[in-house]
Amino acid sequence: MKTYYLQFRVIPTASNEHHNLVEGALASCWVLEHDAQAAYAQADFFIRKSDWRIEKIAEYPVEVTRELFLERDIGLEQFDKAQKEGFAFVYVGWSRDGKTTAGPFIQNPSFRFEISRFLAKQKELSQSGRCLHFDGSHRCNNIINAHSIQKNQSLASIAQDGHVYKPSTKFSTTKANKGRLIYEKCGINRVSTFLGFCKRHDNELFETIDNYPLLPTDQQVFLYAYRSLCRELFVKENALKLFEDQLSNVPDENSIKDLLHGTKEGTSFGLVNLKQHKSIYDESLREKSYFKIRYVLFISKQKPFMAFSGLLYPEFDFMGRNLQNLGDHQQKLDLITFCSAPLDSGWGVLFAWHESSSKSCVDFMRSLATMMHEGKQLGDLLFRMVISSCENLAIAPEWWDDLPQEQKEKIESKASLMANIFSETKQSYLIEGLEGIAAWDFESIIDNMK
């Protein structure tokens, strides 16, 4: 993380506590971020959250060090504050009579987001179960905590004393890890679970992948993809309800409302596409017809140290080329799932998609092949993609605890980039990073791409 300094000319809104005294102010900002663009976005958000309206930028983001502020008491104090809290802001204003200067002062926003209310609603929604099986109904009353990653074949095989590491829902508050997603140890009964199926449908539907290694058959591949899809649908439905609930509690003309509204719109668009894809998969399930599933399976004889299950709408490929525009909410998005899977001997990384998504997904996989042909290590490419694109994962404590601290921090930083609401996805996010950490080695590939 780097420290950026920037300044804005601002004027107080009607809700600002200094509105009657201050005509305008200069806002000085110290922000910890990965790049200048994200630093600007974060500063813009917090200034508007504190009841100021930005007139123009006075100084663009520039990376700074502590030495630059050694002779400036206020600047040094705020730089050090940013190292602890992630950001710091100071305002120096001028009075409406133009004769006096106000400040420097710290702004107290008129509205404070109730994080306890947010977390309580989030917990309530996560505990609201429903069966997502296509034949599910009110009769599905025995909703269970279904694992989206197999417990006995995958999680148990990498666990230590029944525990694994998983991405934390909290961000570290320590100076060393500030702003970076961290991994926490958790019992496998609490990893990758969601209340998305009743016991009968979960047992019947996923029996061939929960109790048997991947061969692969079309049916097995289909079920791995379907479970990833259902888990994401469950999460996105809850997220949309959460954002809608929170929006009703935030006043207008507040940057928090703008952020929630934008996130809600993006979540809603993603959910519409998930439902469209699920209807396609449901039709195949009804007909017990799996021949339209496409897949690529990378096979490793190594002992696994990670288990994961996720999906994405491929926006950029492994060469940084644009595949589809996620900002165009009028189009139907192609979708690909990916997961780890136990084999008779070793394990595999399985990519799967319905043939209706082949346009983007085939290009996505071909770019991976091209990078391999150019000498890039397949293990690095796949590990980078999983860390960047999947929060539904578990890591073996034995492997993680033995990892050098520098490599842990690189993994956490890579994962944080995709979780950062102030950062845009970079076209190059799959091209480089995390080389030589996983040491994944794959002996063979099975696919049915057409």
Long-range contacts (C-beta under 8 A, 24 or more apart in sequence): 1-32, 1-33, 1-34, 1-178, 1-179, 1-180, 1-413, 2-32, 2-33, 2-34, 2-35, 2-39, 2-63, 3-30, 3-31, 3-32, 3-63, 3-64, 3-65, 3-79, 3-82, 3-83, 4-29, 4-30, 4-31, 4-32, 4-33, 4-36, 4-39, 4-61, 4-62, 4-63, 4-64, 5-29, 5-30, 5-31, 5-59, 5-61, 5-62, 5-64, 6-31, 6-39, 6-40, 6-43, 6-57, 6-59, 6-60, 6-61, 6-62, 7-57, 7-58, 7-59, 8-43, 8-44, 8-47, 8-52, 8-54, 8-55, 8-56, 8-57, 8-58, 9-54, 9-55, 9-56, 9-57, 9-58, 10-47, 10-52, 10-53, 10-54, 10-55, 10-91, 11-52, 11-53, 11-55, 12-51, 12-52, 12-53, 12-93, 13-51, 13-52, 13-53, 13-253, 15-51, 15-110, 15-111, 15-251, 15-253, 16-50, 16-51, 16-52, 16-107, 16-110, 17-51, 17-107, 17-108, 17-110, 18-93, 18-102, 18-105, 18-107, 21-93, 21-95, 21-96, 21-102, 22-93, 22-94, 22-95, 22-96, 22-102, 23-93, 23-94, 23-95, 23-96, 23-98, 24-55, 24-93, 24-94, 25-52, 25-91, 25-92, 25-93, 25-94, 25-102, 25-103, 26-58, 26-91, 26-92, 26-93, 27-52, 27-89, 27-90, 27-91, 28-75, 28-78, 28-89, 28-90, 28-91, 28-92, 29-87, 29-88, 29-89, 30-64, 30-78, 30-79, 30-81, 30-82, 30-87, 30-88, 30-89, 31-61, 31-82, 31-86, 31-87, 32-82, 32-83, 32-86, 32-87, 32-178, 32-179, 33-179, 33-422, 33-423, 34-413, 34-416, 34-417, 34-420, 34-423, 35-423, 36-60, 36-61, 36-62, 36-63, 37-61, 37-423, 37-424, 38-420, 38-422, 38-423, 39-422, 41-422, 41-423, 42-87, 42-422, 43-87, 43-89, 44-255, 45-255, 45-259, 45-422, 46-87, 46-89, 46-255, 47-89, 47-255, 48-254, 48-255, 48-258, 49-109, 49-254, 49-255, 49-256, 50-89, 50-107, 50-108, 50-109, 51-107, 51-109, 51-110, 52-91, 52-107, 74-104, 83-175, 83-178, 84-175, 84-178, 85-178, 86-178, 86-179, 111-250, 111-251, 111-254, 111-256, 113-250, 113-256, 114-249, 117-246, 117-249, 118-242, 118-246, 121-242, 121-245, 121-246, 122-238, 122-242, 125-238, 125-241, 125-242, 126-194, 126-195, 126-238, 127-195, 128-195, 128-238, 129-195, 129-196, 130-195, 130-196, 131-196, 131-197, 131-198, 131-201, 132-196, 132-197, 132-230, 132-233, 132-234, 132-278, 133-197, 133-198, 133-201, 133-205, 134-282, 134-285, 134-286, 135-201, 136-197, 136-198, 136-201, 140-197, 140-198, 140-200, 140-201, 141-198, 142-198, 142-199, 142-200, 143-195, 143-197, 143-198, 143-199, 144-195, 144-197, 144-198, 144-199, 144-202, 145-189, 145-193, 145-194, 145-195, 146-193, 146-194, 146-195, 146-196, 146-197, 146-202, 147-191, 147-192, 147-193, 148-192, 148-193, 148-194, 148-227, 148-228, 148-230, 148-231, 148-309, 148-392, 149-191, 149-192, 149-307, 149-308, 149-309, 149-339, 149-340, 149-392, 149-393, 149-394, 150-209, 150-210, 150-307, 150-342, 151-188, 151-189, 152-210, 153-210, 153-213, 153-342, 154-304, 154-307, 154-340, 154-341, 154-342, 154-347, 154-394, 155-188, 155-191, 155-192, 155-307, 155-394, 156-188, 157-304, 157-307, 157-342, 158-304, 158-305, 158-306, 158-307, 158-394, 158-395, 158-396, 158-399, 159-188, 159-394, 159-396, 159-397, 160-396, 160-397, 160-398, 162-187, 162-188, 162-189, 163-187, 163-188, 163-397, 164-188, 164-191, 164-307, 164-394, 164-395, 164-396, 164-397, 165-394, 165-395, 165-396, 165-397, 165-400, 166-191, 166-393, 166-394, 166-395, 167-391, 167-393, 167-415, 177-409, 177-412, 179-416, 180-409, 180-412, 180-413, 180-416, 181-412, 181-415, 181-416, 181-419, 182-412, 183-395, 183-400, 183-408, 183-412, 185-397, 188-394, 191-394, 192-231, 192-307, 192-309, 192-392, 192-394, 194-231, 194-234, 194-235, 195-234, 196-230, 196-231, 196-233, 196-234, 197-230, 205-285, 209-341, 213-341, 213-342, 213-343, 213-344, 214-297, 214-341, 214-342, 214-343, 214-348, 214-350, 216-295, 216-297, 216-341, 216-350, 216-446, 217-290, 218-290, 218-291, 218-293, 218-448, 219-290, 221-290, 221-293, 221-295, 221-297, 221-350, 221-352, 222-281, 222-284, 222-290, 222-293, 222-352, 224-309, 224-337, 224-339, 224-341, 224-350, 224-352, 225-281, 225-293, 225-311, 225-337, 225-352, 225-353, 225-354, 226-281, 226-285, 227-309, 228-309, 228-310, 228-311, 228-337, 228-338, 228-339, 229-274, 229-277, 229-278, 229-281, 229-311, 229-335, 229-337, 230-278, 231-309, 231-392, 232-274, 232-310, 232-311, 233-271, 233-274, 233-275, 233-278, 236-267, 236-270, 236-271, 236-274, 237-271, 239-267, 240-264, 240-267, 240-268, 240-271, 243-267, 259-421, 263-421, 265-329, 269-329, 270-313, 273-313, 273-332, 273-333, 273-335, 274-335, 276-332, 277-335, 277-354, 277-357, 280-354, 280-356, 281-354, 284-354, 292-354, 292-355, 292-356, 293-352, 293-353, 293-354, 293-355, 293-448, 294-352, 294-353, 294-354, 294-355, 294-358, 294-361, 294-362, 294-448, 294-449, 294-450, 295-350, 295-351, 295-352, 295-353, 295-447, 295-448, 296-350, 296-351, 296-365, 296-445, 296-446, 296-447, 296-449, 297-341, 297-348, 297-349, 297-350, 297-351, 297-445, 297-446, 297-447, 298-348, 298-349, 298-350, 298-378, 298-382, 298-442, 298-445, 299-343, 299-346, 299-348, 299-442, 299-443, 299-444, 299-445, 299-446, 300-346, 300-347, 300-348, 300-349, 300-440, 300-441, 300-442, 300-443, 301-345, 301-346, 301-441, 301-443, 302-346, 302-347, 302-440, 302-441, 303-346, 304-340, 304-342, 304-346, 304-347, 304-396, 305-395, 305-396, 305-398, 305-399, 306-340, 306-386, 306-393, 306-394, 306-395, 306-396, 306-399, 306-438, 307-340, 307-393, 307-394, 308-338, 308-339, 308-340, 308-386, 308-390, 308-392, 308-393, 308-394, 309-337, 309-338, 309-339, 309-340, 309-390, 309-392, 309-393, 310-337, 310-338, 310-339, 310-386, 310-389, 310-390, 310-391, 310-392, 310-393, 311-335, 311-336, 311-337, 311-338, 312-336, 312-338, 312-389, 313-360, 314-360, 314-361, 314-363, 314-364, 315-425, 316-425, 316-427, 316-428, 316-429, 316-430, 317-363, 317-364, 317-366, 317-367, 317-368, 317-430, 318-364, 318-367, 318-368, 318-370, 318-371, 318-381, 318-385, 318-430, 318-431, 319-367, 319-370, 319-371, 319-431, 320-427, 320-428, 320-430, 320-431, 321-363, 321-367, 321-427, 322-427, 323-360, 323-363, 323-364, 324-360, 334-358, 334-359, 334-360, 334-361, 335-361, 336-360, 336-361, 336-364, 338-385, 338-386, 338-389, 338-390, 349-382, 349-386, 349-442, 355-450, 358-450, 362-449, 365-447, 365-449, 377-435, 377-436, 378-440, 378-442, 379-438, 379-439, 379-440, 379-441, 379-442, 380-434, 380-435, 380-436, 380-437, 380-438, 380-440, 381-430, 382-438, 382-440, 382-442, 383-434, 383-437, 383-438, 383-440, 384-414, 384-430, 384-432, 384-433, 384-434, 385-430, 387-411, 387-414, 387-415, 387-434, 388-414, 388-415, 388-417, 388-418, 388-429, 388-430, 388-433, 389-418, 391-415, 391-419, 403-437, 407-437, 410-434, 410-437, 411-437
